[in-house]
Amino acid sequence: MNASAAITVTPILVAELLVEDEVMPVYVHVIDHPEGRVLVDTGMTELHPAVVAAFDPRLYPLTGQDFVVAGIAMVVNTHLHADHCGGNHLFASTPIYVQRRELDDARSQDGYTIREWADAPGLRYVPVDGELELLPGVRLVPAPGHTPGSQVVVVETGGRPVVICGDAAVWFGELDEPSTEGQRRILALDPEEVWLAHVGEPWRPGAARAEDQKAAEARHGHDGSAP
Ligand SMILES: [Zn+2]
């Protein structure tokens, strides 16, 4: 059996945000790999006045789920907006891979994220410059657009790759008609499917879209800002 066929990706719902009166789910993703479990983004675990005011969140934090924090060998942050790094504090003894540019921006720009979440005590960030093979068949690829320092995770599962894209695309329409370098880079990988942080189903190239998804995109558009 091809070793890469044993790698799987599982979404976990960790929060729901209210954005323009619509519920926007927040997912993190677990990669089960023969050499260890990788968690991509950490969602949110507590309410913060800034987040409550903006998004009135409902939280389903990892710690309250059938989820073993200690079973995670490494964490990846696609980027450091608050809805993607709010659970980082749970992984203080675990290496957290993030692009160096993203880490620098989050630490230097006011309003970029919730600083005490992104820089919780004891976090062990591993700053990454460009592509990195995290494990055999799992690699990090920079995908600038949503933020300049965003990255995606490319998983080889035996056929075409599976991509976990964070907010490199927030809506399916952004992959149907890519407009950022990051989105074009994802499509150039010829992915089988792409998992977004705020959609519960993976995007697939050329797939017929559910009408409600199309309608949601038409209502919202997207201005590139957080979340
Ligand atoms: Zn987000």
Residues whose N, C-alpha, C, O or C-beta is under 5 A from the ligand:
A	BS01	ZN	D83 D167 A197 P227
